[in-house]
Amino acid sequence: MPSSISRLASFDRPLLLLSFLGIAGAPLLWLVTMQTGYVLAYQACDDRSKSWVIVPTVGMLAVVTGIALLSARTYRRAAAERHPLPLLGRISLAMALLITLLLAASAIGPLILHACD
């Protein structure tokens, strides 16, 4: 007996992938940023320059902000098309915004402290 719900109408793979970009991609980028900061801290101390730590953090902040904007667009699209994915869109948007806030807070330390602190 055929189902009354079309599988294609209730499942949109691009929306699902964009949702998981915010859910899993943003936290992974934060982890990469933190690891990069720890690795480049020695070089920053040798050169007495904060830019070794600040530039990757600000760069990833821009990328994660873009992911947050993309997650907001994905959520609005899923809600407008009545897909069963608005919950994933909300989670994706919340996670991307949280990681954006976390990266902004992570950038405060290198801005205030000296290179070898």
C-alpha positions as CSV (number, residue, x, y, z in Angstrom):
1,M,0.0,0.0,0.0
2,P,1.5,3.3,-1.0
3,S,2.1,5.9,1.7
4,S,0.1,9.0,1.8
5,I,3.2,11.1,2.6
6,S,5.7,11.5,-0.1
7,R,9.3,10.8,1.0
8,L,10.6,13.6,-1.2
9,A,8.2,16.1,0.2
10,S,9.2,15.5,3.8
11,F,12.9,15.2,3.4
12,D,15.2,17.8,1.9
13,R,18.8,16.7,1.9
14,P,20.4,20.2,1.3
15,L,18.5,21.6,4.3
16,L,19.6,18.7,6.4
17,L,23.2,19.2,5.4
18,L,23.1,22.9,6.1
19,S,21.5,22.2,9.5
20,F,24.3,19.9,10.4
21,L,26.8,22.4,9.3
22,G,25.7,24.7,12.1
23,I,25.3,21.8,14.6
24,A,28.7,20.1,14.0
25,G,30.7,22.4,11.8
26,A,30.7,25.5,14.1
27,P,31.9,23.6,17.2
28,L,34.6,21.9,15.2
29,L,35.8,25.3,13.9
30,W,36.0,26.6,17.4
31,L,38.1,23.6,18.4
32,V,40.4,24.1,15.5
33,T,40.7,27.8,16.4
34,M,41.6,27.0,20.0
35,Q,44.2,24.4,18.9
36,T,45.7,26.8,16.4
37,G,45.9,29.5,19.1
38,Y,47.8,27.1,21.4
39,V,50.2,26.0,18.7
40,L,50.9,29.6,17.5
41,A,51.3,30.9,21.1
42,Y,55.0,30.0,21.1
43,Q,55.6,31.8,17.8
44,A,53.7,34.8,19.1
45,C,55.9,34.9,22.2
46,D,59.1,34.6,20.1
47,D,58.1,37.4,17.8
48,R,56.5,39.5,20.7
49,S,53.4,39.9,18.4
50,K,49.8,39.2,19.3
51,S,48.8,38.9,15.6
52,W,49.8,35.2,15.5
53,V,46.9,34.4,17.9
54,I,44.4,37.1,17.0
55,V,44.3,36.7,13.2
56,P,43.2,33.0,13.2
57,T,40.6,33.8,15.9
58,V,39.1,36.8,14.0
59,G,39.2,34.8,10.7
60,M,37.3,31.9,12.2
61,L,34.9,34.4,13.9
62,A,34.0,35.6,10.4
63,V,33.5,32.1,9.1
64,V,31.3,31.0,12.1
65,T,29.3,34.3,11.7
66,G,28.7,33.3,8.1
67,I,27.6,29.8,9.3
68,A,25.2,31.5,11.7
69,L,23.7,33.6,9.0
70,L,23.4,30.5,6.8
71,S,21.7,28.6,9.6
72,A,19.2,31.4,10.1
73,R,18.4,31.3,6.4
74,T,18.1,27.5,6.5
75,Y,15.7,27.7,9.5
76,R,13.5,30.3,7.8
77,R,13.4,28.2,4.6
78,A,12.5,25.0,6.4
79,A,9.8,26.8,8.4
80,A,8.3,28.4,5.3
81,E,8.3,25.2,3.3
82,R,6.7,23.3,6.2
83,H,9.5,20.7,6.2
84,P,9.9,18.6,9.4
85,L,13.3,20.1,9.8
86,P,12.6,23.4,11.7
87,L,13.8,21.9,15.0
88,L,17.1,21.0,13.4
89,G,17.2,24.5,12.0
90,R,16.6,26.0,15.4
91,I,19.3,23.8,17.0
92,S,21.7,24.7,14.2
93,L,21.0,28.4,14.6
94,A,21.4,28.3,18.4
95,M,24.6,26.3,18.2
96,A,26.1,28.7,15.6
97,L,25.2,31.7,17.6
98,L,26.6,30.2,20.8
99,I,29.9,29.4,19.0
100,T,30.0,32.9,17.6
101,L,29.7,34.3,21.1
102,L,32.3,31.9,22.3
103,L,34.8,32.8,19.6
104,A,34.2,36.5,20.4
105,A,34.9,35.9,24.0
106,S,37.9,33.8,23.1
107,A,39.3,36.8,21.2
108,I,39.3,39.0,24.3
109,G,42.2,37.2,26.0
110,P,44.8,37.7,23.3
111,L,43.7,41.3,22.9
112,I,44.2,42.1,26.6
113,L,47.2,39.9,27.5
114,H,50.8,40.4,26.3
115,A,52.2,37.9,23.8
116,C,54.1,35.8,26.4
117,D,51.5,35.8,29.2
